[in-house]
Every structure is written in structure tokens, then in C-alpha cells.
């Protein structure tokens, strides 16, 4: 009987080891706050991914240790010669497992799912940053190639390079007779100018 108590103690210690990860898992409920700068964001994703991998490995190792302890206890009980003794020890260890570890197994599955979800979130953010950076690089390289070949600039660049004078936009007085004059002035100043669209 004292031998079974050793296994029960090992199982209890394994459960405590698993539970020691709970505060870190609870911190995963907080929203990730990604920095605005690209390099800082990459570093943030790298740190968080590393932390999640460590936490996942820690939980899996503790769970594996727990499973090994349970397996050893069952093998020890099954190796007993007397049927009544086996049944008594099995009931006792089963009661201990119900108290200590059955609900913990469900919690471990939930924790690992939460970790996986947060890792996916980081992966999506990383992919989004990469695609954003690629499209930006592609746009910049196309624009510079186009400028070299044609000498033309895009409307966006013209707005940056050329400062336009302040326009006096005519106002419509509300008199229907003056509408055609208003419209021709408005059209020539604003609507026909491609740079203002």
C-alpha cells in the first residue's frame, strides 16, 4: 500500500507541475498589442511566438510526465497477484485520479488550443506584414522603372512634387440663370483636372 502512495504522490506532483503553467495561459487572454514600426512588430511577433512555443512545450512535457506516472501506477497495480488487492488499489487510484487529474486533462486540451489559436494569430499578422511590405516594394520598384522608361510620374507623385496654388472655388448663388456660368468655372478649375481626383 505504501508503494501505491508513492505513485499517488508522483501523480499529485505531476498535476502541480501542469497547474504551474496556468498563470501564463491566463495571460494569453490579453490582446496582443502590435507595435506600429515594422521592425519592432517583427521582433514582437518573434518574442511572442518563442514564448508560446516554450509554454506549449512546458505543458506537453508536464502532461507526458503525468501520463508516465499514471501508467507506472497502473502497471504496478496490474502486477499484483491477488485479485482483491488489485481491485482495491485500482479503485483507490481511480478515486485519486478523479480528484487530481481528470479535470486537469480537459484544461490542458483547452490551454493547448488557446496557444495554437494565439500562434495562428501571430502567423497571420506576420503574413499580413510580409504581403504589405511586398506590395509596397513592388509599387515602388514599378514606379521607379516607369519613371526611368517614360519620364512620367504617377498622379500621387505629382501631388508630392508640385505645390498647387490656392484655388478660389466659385460658389453657386442658387439662381438657376447663373448655373451655366458657375458650372463652366467649376468644371475648368476642378472637375477637368486629373490631379485633383
C-alpha positions in Angstrom: 0.0 0.0 0.0 2.9 2.3 0.8 4.2 1.7 -2.7 0.9 3.0 -4.2 1.2 6.1 -2.0 4.5 6.9 -3.8 2.7 6.7 -7.2 -0.1 8.9 -5.9 2.4 11.5 -4.7 4.1 11.4 -8.1 0.8 11.9 -9.8 0.0 14.8 -7.5 3.4 16.4 -8.2 2.8 16.0 -11.9 -0.6 17.7 -11.6 1.1 20.6 -9.7 3.6 20.9 -12.4 0.9 21.1 -15.0 -1.0 23.7 -13.0 2.1 25.8 -12.6 1.5 26.9 -16.3 -2.0 28.2 -15.6 -1.0 31.9 -14.9 0.9 32.1 -18.2 -2.0 30.6 -20.1 -4.4 33.1 -18.4 -2.2 35.9 -19.7 -3.0 34.7 -23.2 -6.5 36.2 -22.8 -4.9 39.7 -23.1 -5.0 41.1 -26.6 -1.7 41.3 -28.5 -0.6 44.9 -28.9 1.4 45.1 -32.1 3.9 48.0 -32.4 3.5 50.4 -35.3 7.0 50.1 -36.6 7.7 47.2 -38.9 11.0 46.1 -37.3 9.6 46.4 -33.8 6.5 44.4 -34.8 8.7 41.6 -36.3 10.6 41.4 -33.1 7.4 41.4 -31.0 6.0 38.5 -33.1 9.3 36.6 -32.8 9.3 37.1 -28.9 5.6 36.1 -28.6 6.0 33.1 -30.8 9.0 31.9 -28.8 7.1 32.4 -25.6 4.1 30.4 -26.9 6.4 27.6 -28.1 8.1 27.4 -24.7 4.7 27.4 -22.9 3.4 24.7 -25.2 6.5 22.5 -24.7 6.3 23.0 -21.0 2.6 21.9 -20.8 3.3 18.9 -23.1 6.3 17.8 -21.0 4.3 18.1 -17.8 1.4 16.2 -19.3 3.8 13.5 -20.6 5.3 13.2 -17.1 1.8 12.9 -15.6 0.9 10.2 -18.1 4.1 8.3 -17.3 3.3 8.4 -13.6 -0.3 7.1 -14.2 1.0 4.4 -16.5 3.6 3.3 -13.9 0.9 3.2 -11.2 -1.4 1.1 -13.3 1.4 -1.3 -14.3 2.3 -1.7 -10.6 -1.3 -2.4 -9.6 -1.8 -4.9 -12.5 1.3 -6.8 -11.5 -0.2 -7.7 -8.1 -1.0 -11.4 -7.7 -4.2 -11.1 -5.6 -7.4 -10.1 -7.4 -9.0 -8.4 -4.4 -5.9 -6.3 -3.7 -5.7 -5.2 -7.4 -9.4 -4.2 -7.3 -9.0 -2.2 -4.1 -5.8 -0.5 -5.3 -7.4 0.3 -8.7 -10.5 1.8 -7.0 -8.2 3.9 -4.7 -6.0 5.1 -7.5 -9.1 5.8 -9.7 -10.6 8.0 -6.9 -7.3 9.8 -6.6 -7.2 10.4 -10.4 -10.7 11.7 -10.3 -9.8 14.2 -7.6 -6.4 15.2 -9.1 -6.2 14.9 -12.8 -9.4 14.2 -14.8 -10.5 17.9 -15.0 -6.9 18.9 -15.5 -6.7 16.9 -18.7 -9.6 18.9 -20.1 -7.9 22.1 -19.0 -4.7 21.0 -20.8 -6.6 20.5 -24.0 -8.2 23.9 -23.7 -4.8 25.5 -22.9 -3.1 23.9 -25.9 -6.0 25.0 -28.2 -5.6 28.6 -26.9 -1.9 28.5 -27.5 -2.5 27.2 -31.0 -5.0 30.0 -31.7 -2.6 32.7 -30.5 0.2 31.2 -32.6 -2.1 31.4 -35.6 -2.9 35.0 -34.8 0.8 35.8 -34.8 1.3 33.9 -38.1 -1.5 35.8 -39.8 -0.1 39.1 -38.6 3.3 38.2 -39.9 1.9 37.1 -43.3 -0.1 40.4 -43.4 3.1 42.4 -42.8 5.0 40.4 -45.4 2.4 40.9 -48.1 2.1 44.6 -47.2 5.8 45.0 -47.5 6.0 43.0 -50.7 3.2 45.1 -52.3 4.9 48.3 -51.2 8.2 47.2 -52.6 6.5 46.1 -55.8 4.8 49.5 -56.2 8.0 51.5 -55.5 10.0 49.4 -58.0 7.3 49.7 -60.7 7.1 53.4 -60.2 10.8 54.0 -60.5 11.1 51.7 -63.5 8.2 53.5 -65.2 9.7 56.9 -64.5 13.0 55.9 -66.0 11.5 54.4 -69.1 8.8 57.1 -69.8 9.9 60.0 -67.8 6.3 60.3 -66.5 5.3 60.3 -62.9 2.2 58.9 -61.2 -0.5 61.4 -60.1 0.4 60.6 -56.5 4.0 61.7 -57.0 3.0 64.8 -58.9 1.0 65.9 -55.9 4.0 65.5 -53.7 6.4 67.3 -56.1 4.3 70.1 -57.3 2.6 72.5 -54.9 -0.6 73.8 -56.4 -1.7 77.4 -55.9 -4.7 78.0 -53.7 -7.9 77.8 -55.8 -10.8 80.1 -55.5 -13.7 77.8 -55.9 -16.8 79.6 -57.2 -19.9 79.3 -55.2 -23.3 78.8 -56.6 -25.7 81.6 -55.7 -28.8 79.5 -56.1 -30.0 81.4 -59.1 -30.7 79.0 -62.0 -29.7 81.6 -64.6 -26.2 81.7 -63.2 -25.8 77.9 -63.1 -24.2 77.5 -66.5 -21.6 80.2 -65.7 -20.9 78.5 -62.3 -20.6 75.1 -63.9 -18.2 76.1 -66.6 -15.9 77.7 -64.0 -16.2 74.8 -61.6 -15.5 72.3 -64.4 -12.5 74.1 -65.7 -10.9 74.5 -62.2 -11.7 71.2 -60.5 -13.6 68.5 -62.4 -11.4 68.5 -65.5 -8.1 68.5 -63.5 -7.0 64.8 -63.2 -4.6 65.7 -60.4 -7.4 66.7 -58.1 -9.3 63.5 -58.4 
